[in-house]
């Protein structure tokens, strides 16, 4: 993996937490961020997706523990959606019929010039050849 900034989508974090295929790759990115080798981002919208998934799967107490750990980790949480990112996300949502969270992740990756880390080829695959976003397909 070349040195770059990376943005995790919810799919990547959930795969990591559930120890699914590709979890070791996400663990490697987190370790590189902890070591200061890369900058690793996640938007608050992706954090919300993971949080509500954790509530459903493991319960509120686990979800709260996860959320506290996430916000104190080496992953930089982007807590806002700028006016520019609203416009960019709107483009992705309308052109590709993405979920709102995926559209925001694409907009953030564009704004940050970050590599978007995802395993969701079905949803995001059509974006890759057309928009200049670099994707890192972890599985």
C-alpha positions as CSV (number, residue, x, y, z in Angstrom):
1,X,0.0,0.0,0.0
2,X,1.5,3.3,-1.0
3,X,1.5,6.2,1.5
4,X,-1.8,8.1,1.1
5,X,-4.8,9.3,3.0
6,X,-7.5,6.7,3.3
7,X,-11.2,7.0,4.2
8,X,-13.0,4.0,5.7
9,X,-16.6,3.4,4.8
10,X,-19.0,1.7,7.2
11,X,-18.7,-1.6,5.3
12,X,-15.0,-1.7,6.0
13,X,-15.4,-1.0,9.7
14,X,-18.2,-3.5,10.1
15,X,-16.1,-6.2,8.3
16,X,-13.2,-5.4,10.7
17,X,-15.5,-5.6,13.8
18,X,-17.2,-8.8,12.6
19,X,-13.8,-10.4,11.6
20,X,-15.2,-10.9,8.1
21,X,-13.1,-11.4,4.9
22,X,-10.7,-8.5,4.6
23,X,-10.7,-7.7,8.4
24,X,-6.9,-8.2,8.5
25,X,-6.5,-5.6,5.8
26,X,-8.5,-3.0,7.7
27,X,-6.5,-3.9,10.9
28,X,-3.3,-3.2,8.9
29,X,-4.6,0.2,7.9
30,X,-5.6,1.0,11.5
31,X,-2.1,0.0,12.6
32,X,-0.5,2.2,10.0
33,X,-2.6,5.1,11.2
34,X,-1.6,4.4,14.8
35,X,2.1,4.3,13.6
36,X,1.7,7.7,11.8
37,X,2.4,6.1,8.4
38,X,-1.0,7.1,6.9
39,X,-3.9,9.3,7.8
40,X,-7.1,7.4,8.2
41,X,-10.5,9.1,8.1
42,X,-14.1,8.2,8.6
43,X,-17.1,10.5,8.3
44,X,-19.5,10.8,11.2
45,X,-22.2,9.5,8.8
46,X,-20.2,6.2,8.4
47,X,-19.6,6.2,12.2
48,X,-23.4,6.5,12.6
49,X,-24.0,3.5,10.3
50,X,-21.5,1.4,12.3
51,X,-23.0,2.6,15.6
52,X,-26.6,1.6,14.7
53,X,-25.3,-1.7,13.3
54,X,-23.6,-2.4,16.6
55,X,-26.8,-1.6,18.5
56,X,-28.7,-4.1,16.4
57,X,-26.1,-6.8,16.6
58,X,-24.5,-6.4,20.0
59,X,-26.7,-4.0,22.0
60,X,-26.5,-0.4,23.1
61,X,-23.8,-0.8,25.7
62,X,-21.4,-2.4,23.2
63,X,-22.3,0.3,20.7
64,X,-21.5,3.0,23.1
65,X,-18.1,1.4,24.0
66,X,-17.4,1.1,20.3
67,X,-18.3,4.7,19.6
68,X,-16.1,6.0,22.5
69,X,-13.2,3.9,21.2
70,X,-13.6,5.1,17.7
71,X,-13.6,8.8,18.7
72,X,-10.4,8.3,20.7
73,X,-8.6,6.2,18.1
74,X,-6.2,7.2,15.4
75,X,-9.0,7.4,12.9
76,X,-9.9,11.0,12.2
77,X,-13.6,11.6,12.3
78,X,-15.0,14.2,9.9
79,X,-17.9,15.7,11.9
80,X,-19.4,17.9,9.3
81,X,-20.6,18.0,5.7
82,X,-19.5,21.2,4.1
83,X,-21.5,23.1,1.5
84,X,-19.1,21.9,-1.2
85,X,-19.5,18.3,0.0
86,X,-23.3,18.7,-0.1
87,X,-23.0,19.5,-3.8
88,X,-20.6,16.7,-4.5
89,X,-22.6,14.1,-2.6
90,X,-25.8,15.3,-4.4
91,X,-24.0,14.6,-7.7
92,X,-23.1,11.1,-6.6
93,X,-26.5,10.3,-5.1
94,X,-28.4,11.4,-8.3
95,X,-25.9,10.0,-10.8
96,X,-25.4,6.6,-9.3
97,X,-28.5,6.2,-7.0
98,X,-26.1,5.7,-4.0
99,X,-27.3,5.6,-0.4
100,X,-26.8,9.0,1.3
101,X,-24.0,7.6,3.4
102,X,-22.1,6.3,0.3
103,X,-22.6,9.6,-1.5
104,X,-21.2,11.4,1.5
105,X,-18.2,9.0,1.6
106,X,-17.5,9.6,-2.1
107,X,-17.7,13.4,-1.6
108,X,-15.4,13.2,1.4
109,X,-12.9,11.0,-0.5
110,X,-12.9,13.6,-3.3
111,X,-12.5,16.6,-1.0
112,X,-9.7,14.9,1.0
113,X,-8.1,13.3,-2.1
114,X,-8.3,10.2,0.0
115,X,-8.5,6.6,-1.1
116,X,-12.0,5.2,-0.3
117,X,-11.7,1.9,1.5
118,X,-14.7,-0.3,0.8
119,X,-15.8,-3.8,0.0
120,X,-19.1,-2.7,-1.5
121,X,-18.4,-3.3,-5.2
122,X,-22.1,-3.6,-6.0
123,X,-23.0,-0.2,-4.8
124,X,-19.8,1.7,-5.5
125,X,-18.2,-0.2,-8.4
126,X,-19.9,2.0,-11.1
127,X,-18.4,5.1,-9.6
128,X,-14.8,4.0,-9.9
129,X,-14.3,4.3,-13.7
130,X,-16.1,7.6,-14.0
131,X,-15.2,9.9,-11.1
132,X,-11.5,9.9,-10.4
133,X,-11.9,8.5,-7.0
134,X,-9.3,5.9,-6.1
135,X,-10.9,2.9,-4.4
136,X,-9.2,0.3,-2.2
137,X,-11.3,-2.8,-2.4
138,X,-10.4,-4.7,0.8
139,X,-12.1,-7.9,-0.3
